[in-house]
Amino acid sequence: MTGHGPGGDAAGAAIRRRVVASARHAHLCGPDAARRGMEQVVGLVLQHAAEAADLGICGTGELPAALAALKSAGCPHSTEDAARRTARAFTAAPADLLAAGAGDELALCGAVIILRDALAGLDTATR
């Protein structure tokens, strides 16, 4: 595990709090801010995906390809599409990952939950 449990690095935790707060309220500032918030969360997802040893326990067989598409997305539209694909492909429940002792995968799960919230905010902002 790479610092995601008790005593994890404080700088990483502070960054995660800022990303979450930014994404959570971005939809209140309009579509552009909501998209930027979603893109910030994408960075968090990719960081935790790189640290996860076993993506197989995290979701469908589509998850590795979805994450690869997210990593290589070059424009806002393809980033949003890849983010939605990643959110759909990640199907693990936090409790299952916790029970399996999969700390890095649990951190990825948290990032995907935040991503889903950012995507919902984007949907709200673009209505």
Steps between C-alpha positions, in 0.01 A plus 500: 500500500633843414395737774122470479431376851546650843808716496493543119687798364345831602584681176319239292199520730491879470510479120219245498286725725551796264413291194186366668388844616565649157312227316212496747419869450611551139152444357383811688732712284385368164598240244860614450578484871322166528709362213822628661394338828438170324841523331668554838333187632617309190857571613421356841347188344803447278738546793323236707459267200876505452547395864240220494656157461185306411245669278328164455331530840386853423257451219416351168754380247441834327667698782862484377398615151280775647790626712733490199248706302476745789878532516533564127199730459611815328198727492222584746239295314714185490599553865135515602413190295794306647411617851144372459631172360736464799221578746281229343779241490595545867251278683672402824338599828721677755412245768618212281833669433541580868427139594757382244765729649538672165603846618619644169194363324283651775665838437418459129142419599480826693635692202241339270223592744622861486514473119137387490405799714696733269325352197162548667598861568596542136164362396325744734703793370430422137122466534 
